[in-house]
Amino acid sequence: MSTATSAIAAKPAKRLTRGRLIWRRFLRNKTAVVGAIGIVFLFGLTLFGQYFLYWKFDDIDTNAFLMPPDSAHLLGTTQAGRDVLALTIRGLGKSLLIGFLVAMISTSLAAMVGASAAYLGGWYEKAMLWIIDLLLVVPSFFLIAVATKGAPEGESSWLILVVLLAIFAWPLSARVVRSLTLSIREREYVLAAKFMGISPFRIIVRHILPNASSLLIIDATLGVGGAILSETGLSYFGFGVQAPDTSLGTLIGEGANMATTFPWIFLGPASVLVFLVMCVNAIGDGLRDALDPSSASGGQA
């Protein structure tokens, strides 16, 4: 008996992988978990919600103009007789798509430009820093508004908005990645790879960017919320997603003028937007605490 007990006591504890450690720390943050559940719910709503609705976003109910919420239209109708719930789900899907695409493109640009500028140095670093500083000082909102207004209209016109938002979203993150890379490039394994003749691109992809992955994941997550708010602001002023398509910003802009007389047109999309951004920010905060070993809010893993 004592031998068996000694054997169990001597058995080494199972070592947690980094992924499992981060996952456990993330689950310990209840706010982040609620945010993740909220995002999953919103994604499910955009993917499958339309199949449970009688009205489509482009249907017109000629018997219900500016009708308040009832059993036929759960969030009411617009002045054109369109179902606000169907429009909100359609706008939510478009805003989510724009937010995630902008975050992925801008984070990828920030990672490659920031890491390559710090690793290669010389004239390339000076040129990249000049471009970064230039993009940080130009009035991005004005330029995007002018470019989207003069862009050709069509079903894919929102892609131009994605590209423009991504162009102006990466410079600040690139500066942070560059600062981090300046310390990583001096580590032994990076110097060893350099002396072995491995190309700079492979060194950046295999050795530098993985060490900056925590920063990049947090940047991409928070970038989703920022991109959605930027798209909403542009669409609110009529420079973002154009008709016949719609987004949360477009719906909020259309309903703002009637917020006091017909509030259901404004409150539905605005509530969904607030909930969406709160969920994304909660996930970003949870990832930051989970990926930062010194964070006290992550608890003891």
C-alpha positions in Angstrom: 0.0 0.0 0.0 2.7 2.4 1.0 4.7 1.4 -2.2 1.7 2.2 -4.4 1.2 5.5 -2.6 4.8 6.4 -3.1 4.6 5.5 -6.8 1.6 7.8 -7.3 3.3 10.6 -5.4 6.4 10.2 -7.5 4.5 10.3 -10.8 5.4 13.6 -12.4 2.5 16.1 -13.0 1.3 16.4 -16.6 2.8 19.5 -18.2 0.3 21.9 -19.8 1.0 23.0 -23.3 1.1 26.8 -24.0 -2.2 26.5 -25.9 -4.0 24.8 -23.0 -2.5 27.2 -20.5 -3.8 30.2 -22.5 -7.2 28.5 -22.9 -7.6 27.9 -19.2 -6.6 31.5 -18.4 -9.1 32.8 -21.0 -11.9 30.6 -19.5 -11.1 32.0 -16.1 -12.2 35.5 -17.3 -16.0 35.3 -17.2 -16.5 38.6 -19.1 -14.4 37.3 -22.0 -16.3 34.0 -22.0 -19.6 35.9 -22.1 -18.2 38.0 -25.0 -17.2 34.9 -26.9 -20.6 33.4 -26.5 -22.1 36.7 -27.7 -20.0 36.7 -30.8 -20.9 33.1 -31.6 -24.6 33.9 -31.1 -24.3 36.9 -33.5 -22.5 34.8 -36.1 -25.2 32.2 -35.8 -27.8 34.9 -36.2 -26.2 36.2 -39.4 -25.7 32.7 -40.9 -29.0 31.1 -40.0 -31.3 33.9 -38.8 -32.6 34.6 -42.3 -34.0 31.1 -42.6 -36.3 31.6 -39.6 -37.7 34.9 -40.8 -40.8 35.4 -43.0 -39.6 38.7 -44.3 -36.3 39.2 -46.3 -34.3 42.3 -46.0 -35.4 43.6 -49.4 -39.1 42.7 -49.1 -41.6 45.5 -48.8 -44.8 45.1 -46.8 -47.2 47.5 -48.5 -49.6 47.2 -45.6 -47.1 48.2 -42.9 -45.3 51.5 -43.3 -43.6 52.8 -40.1 -45.4 50.2 -38.0 -44.2 49.7 -34.5 -43.1 46.2 -33.3 -45.8 43.6 -33.4 -46.2 39.9 -34.0 -45.7 40.3 -37.8 -42.6 42.5 -37.5 -40.8 41.9 -34.3 -38.7 45.1 -34.6 -41.2 47.1 -36.6 -40.9 48.4 -40.2 -39.3 51.4 -41.9 -40.9 54.2 -43.9 -40.6 51.9 -47.0 -42.3 49.0 -45.3 -39.1 46.9 -44.9 -38.8 44.7 -41.9 -36.3 46.2 -39.4 -35.3 42.8 -37.9 -34.4 41.4 -41.3 -32.5 44.6 -42.2 -30.6 44.5 -38.9 -29.5 40.9 -39.4 -28.4 41.7 -43.0 -26.5 44.8 -41.7 -24.9 42.8 -38.9 -23.5 40.3 -41.3 -22.0 43.0 -43.5 -20.5 44.9 -40.6 -19.0 41.6 -39.2 -17.6 40.7 -42.5 -16.0 44.1 -43.0 -14.6 44.2 -39.5 -12.9 40.8 -39.7 -11.5 41.4 -43.2 -10.1 44.8 -42.2 -8.6 43.3 -39.0 -6.9 40.4 -40.9 -5.5 42.6 -43.7 -4.3 45.4 -41.4 -2.7 43.0 -38.8 -0.9 41.1 -41.6 0.4 44.4 -43.1 1.6 45.6 -39.6 3.3 42.3 -38.9 5.2 42.1 -42.2 6.1 45.7 -42.5 7.1 46.2 -38.8 9.1 43.0 -38.6 10.9 43.5 -42.0 11.7 47.1 -41.2 13.4 46.2 -37.9 15.2 43.2 -39.3 16.5 44.5 -42.5 17.2 48.1 -41.3 19.0 50.6 -43.6 17.2 52.5 -46.3 14.3 50.1 -46.2 13.6 50.8 -42.5 13.8 54.6 -43.1 11.4 54.3 -46.1 8.9 52.2 -44.1 9.0 54.6 -41.1 8.4 57.5 -43.4 5.3 55.8 -44.9 4.1 54.9 -41.4 4.5 58.5 -40.2 2.8 59.8 -43.3 -0.2 57.5 -42.9 -0.5 58.4 -39.2 -0.9 62.2 -39.9 -3.1 62.2 -43.0 -6.9 62.7 -42.4 -7.9 59.1 -43.1 -11.7 59.7 -42.6 -11.7 62.5 -45.2 -9.7 60.5 -47.7 -11.8 57.4 -47.3 -15.0 59.4 -47.6 -13.8 61.0 -50.8 -12.6 57.7 -52.3 -15.7 55.8 -51.5 -18.0 58.5 -52.8 -16.2 58.5 -56.2 -15.9 54.7 -56.4 -18.0 52.8 -58.9 -21.3 51.5 -57.4 -22.2 47.8 -57.3 -22.7 44.8 -55.1 -18.9 44.6 -54.5 -18.4 48.3 -53.8 -18.0 47.5 -50.1 -14.7 45.8 -50.9 -13.2 49.2 -51.7 -14.2 50.3 -48.2 -12.4 47.2 -46.7 -9.2 48.0 -48.6 -9.2 51.7 -47.6 -9.9 51.0 -44.0 -7.1 48.4 -43.9 -4.6 50.8 -45.5 -5.1 53.3 -42.7 -5.4 50.8 -39.8 -2.0 49.2 -39.8 0.7 51.9 -39.2 0.4 52.2 -35.4 0.5 48.4 -34.9 3.5 48.2 -37.3 5.5 50.6 -35.1 4.8 48.3 -32.1 5.8 45.2 -34.0 9.0 47.0 -35.1 9.9 47.8 -31.5 9.4 44.2 -30.5 11.4 42.9 -33.4 14.4 45.0 -32.5 14.8 42.9 -29.4 13.9 39.6 -30.9 16.4 39.9 -33.8 19.3 39.8 -31.3 18.4 36.4 -29.8 20.7 33.5 -30.3 18.4 31.4 -32.5 17.7 34.3 -34.9 21.5 35.0 -35.2 22.2 31.3 -35.7 19.6 31.1 -38.5 21.1 34.2 -40.1 24.6 32.7 -40.0 23.3 29.5 -41.6 22.3 31.5 -44.7 18.5 31.3 -44.2 16.7 34.0 -46.1 15.4 37.1 -44.2 11.8 36.3 -45.2 12.0 32.8 -43.7 13.6 34.1 -40.6 10.9 36.7 -40.1 8.1 34.2 -40.7 9.5 31.2 -38.7 11.4 32.9 -35.9 10.3 36.5 -35.4 6.5 36.6 -36.0 5.8 33.6 -33.8 7.4 35.4 -30.9 5.1 38.4 -31.6 2.0 36.3 -32.0 0.5 37.4 -28.7 0.7 41.0 -29.7 -0.7 40.3 -33.2 -3.6 38.2 -31.9 -4.7 41.0 -29.5 -4.2 43.6 -32.2 -6.4 41.7 -34.7 -9.1 41.1 -32.1 -9.3 44.7 -31.1 -9.0 45.7 -34.7 -12.3 44.1 -35.5 -14.1 46.4 -33.1 -12.3 49.5 -34.4 -13.0 48.6 -38.0 -16.7 48.0 -37.3 -16.9 51.4 -35.6 -15.1 53.1 -38.5 -17.4 51.5 -41.0 -20.4 52.5 -39.0 -19.2 56.1 -38.8 -18.6 56.3 -42.5 -21.9 54.6 -43.4 -23.7 56.9 -40.9 -22.6 59.9 -43.0 -23.4 58.1 -46.3 -19.8 57.3 -47.3 -19.7 53.6 -46.4 -21.9 50.7 -47.7 -24.2 51.9 -50.4 -27.8 51.0 -51.3 -29.3 48.5 -52.1 -26.9 46.8 -49.6 -26.9 47.8 -46.0 -24.9 47.7 -42.8 -25.4 48.6 -39.2 -24.0 52.1 -39.8 -26.4 52.6 -42.8 -29.4 51.6 -40.7 -28.4 53.8 -37.8 -27.9 56.7 -40.2 -31.3 56.2 -41.7 -33.0 55.8 -38.4 -31.3 58.7 -36.6 -33.5 61.3 -38.1 -36.6 59.5 -36.8 -35.1 58.4 -33.4 -37.6 60.5 -31.4 -40.7 59.9 -33.5 -40.2 56.3 -34.7 -37.5 55.0 -32.3 -37.7 51.3 -33.3 -35.9 52.0 -36.6 -32.9 53.4 -34.7 -32.9 51.3 -31.5 -32.6 47.9 -33.1 -29.4 48.4 -35.1 -27.9 50.6 -32.4 -28.4 48.0 -29.7 -26.9 45.3 -31.8 -23.9 47.5 -32.6 -23.3 48.3 -29.0 -23.6 44.6 -28.0 -21.2 43.6 -30.8 -18.5 46.0 -30.0 -18.7 45.2 -26.2 -18.4 41.4 -27.0 -15.3 42.0 -29.3 -13.6 44.2 -26.7 -14.3 41.7 -23.9 -12.7 39.0 -26.0 -9.7 41.3 -26.7 -9.3 42.0 -23.0 -9.5 38.3 -22.2 -6.9 37.4 -24.7 -4.6 40.1 -23.5 -4.8 38.8 -19.9 -4.5 35.1 -21.1 -1.4 35.8 -23.2 0.3 38.0 -20.7 2.0 35.8 -18.0 2.4 38.8 -15.7 -1.3 39.7 -15.8 -2.8 39.3 -12.3 -6.4 39.1 -13.7 -5.5 35.8 -15.4 -5.2 34.1 -12.0 -3.0 31.0 -11.3 -3.0 28.6 -14.3 
